[in-house]
């Protein structure tokens, strides 16, 4: 063999060996796939359950640094399943290993970490706390902080994260988690100070994550240009990492409508890169919701659920879309699935209660609210609030008051509970107690628009009109475009005799919400006061066309027909009204009046006597009967 041939052969051998390794690897992969059957592979994306529109903390899915050898065969199998994101397999294996070795800190720490990655912080917390007790280390303190943050314990989360930072000041993951928490608490300057060094050090992926968190902090401060630059840099550092683009999109979703369009653009590219990642489609659904495309949102959520039926966030959003569309059958299906898949999650029972409540099933709603409270070990102020609303609707004011008070014990500054308690006191006739509750709500949060609205309405009803106007304007300052406050401002102006101001207020509401039957009706009343019955009639008819069950508009339309001498048209309108509300006394009295105008003494008397028997205290009925008896019979006429 010539030297040239030997040289060629020496160059060929590495290629042949590489090809052999590739073939062997392919055969091994095929064999493994055959053993797995049709089970889908899943890409683990950190914390899919974080609501879209909010960026996410680092999940810390894998233990930091080199791992210790497994303590048992079950531990080894649990690790393998967890790394493949097969949490349903991994978690029972970890629990089995922990029963055999109850004092192994590595088992407690790893089980807590994977429960956190699986979106179960309530189950992760005790394991992480036990691991921290057995063998404190920065990674465990970090995960403890993340678990507490996701469970709403921000004070506890901050303590754990500051402890982790003291133990490992250079940790980018800790800086990101603490910076994100501080940003959510409004400490933007401190958050930026923590995140800027993290964005300037570490691997490309670590810097990208820090830049996403830094961009979110700039966005919270209203610095959109700086946020945009941070997000662009993040994508440049890790262009193939879909979770970086997800973090950017979620941060944009926390902004205004224009920011939602930016999120859509980012997510479209993420979907191109990773079309089979459920979290991408779940976030895409939220972005489409924010831009008013509910049909597109539903399609994206459905795609997420086809890829991963256990995606709870997408299922919750589908449920809420179904509720908004009054598709109670679909909403109930999704709620039942959530409860079946996660009975240990209090929110799932709360959503089932919400569906039953909206669907007119109060007994089912009550049971589900109480189950949510039970699962949350009593600490679920939102469930107590809604239970109070339900009990008030069912007429049990004592139970409603107890529920509102329990919500306030759990969250003393709970503005919604204070407003509802005030409404309850108002309904019971104690206006001073109601006003005290409303004032407490706005003292605790001067931008609590519903509190200012309730206070303004109470003052308006008490004819304290100048005070009412001031309170209602505070509601509109706190929430610009607040239709309910604008409507109440119109009512207050009308009560003060300022009809032109009232009409202007109602027209402002209709410019924003042209299908508001209430605004059209109130506008009709103001136009009547202004001496314009023709336009008033148009407004009443518009209200009835939007809401065919809007009885006051139908009645006013019929009364205007009668007042203008169109008796046949008036009769038809009153008869339509009685089809809706068969016992409506004014409509029946009007039909008796029409009979009187037509000289139908028998018809007039029959209607008037029936009304007198059913409503003997109605002041308008007796004079009507007297008028009927003075009519000459039709035959004599």
Secondary structure, DSSP 8 states (H G I E B T S, - for coil): --HHHHHHHHHHHHHHHHHHHHHHHHHHHHHHHHHHTT-------TTTTS-TTS-------S-SSS----SSHHHHHHHHHHHTT-HHHHHHHHHHHHHH-TT-HHHHHHHHHHHHHTT-HHHHHHHHHHHHHHS--HHHHHHHHHHHHHTT-HHHHHHHHHHHHHH-TT-HHHHHHHHHHHHHTT-HHHHHHHHHHHHTSS-HHHHHHHHHHHHHHHHHTT-HHHHHHHHHHHHHHTTT-HHHHHHHHHHHHTS-HHHHHHHHHHHHHHHHH-TT-HHHHHHHHHHHHHTT-HHHHHHHHHHHHHH-TT-HHHHHHHHHHHHHTT-HHHHHHHHHHHHHH-TT-HHHHHHHHHHHHHTT-HHHHHHHHHHHHHHTTT--HHHHHHHHHHHHHTT-HHHHHHHHHHHHHH-TT-HHHHHHHHHHHHHTT-HHHHHHHHHHHHHH-TT-HHHHHHHHHHHHHTT-HHHHHHHHHHHHHHSTT-HHHHHHHHHHHHHTT-HHHHHHHHHHHHHH-TT-HHHHHHHHHHHHHTT-HHHHHHHHHHHHHH-TT-HHHHHHHHHHHHHTT-HHHHHHHHHHHHHH-TT-HHHHHHHHHHHHHTT-HHHHHHHHHHHHHH-TT-HHHHHHHHHHHTS--TTT-
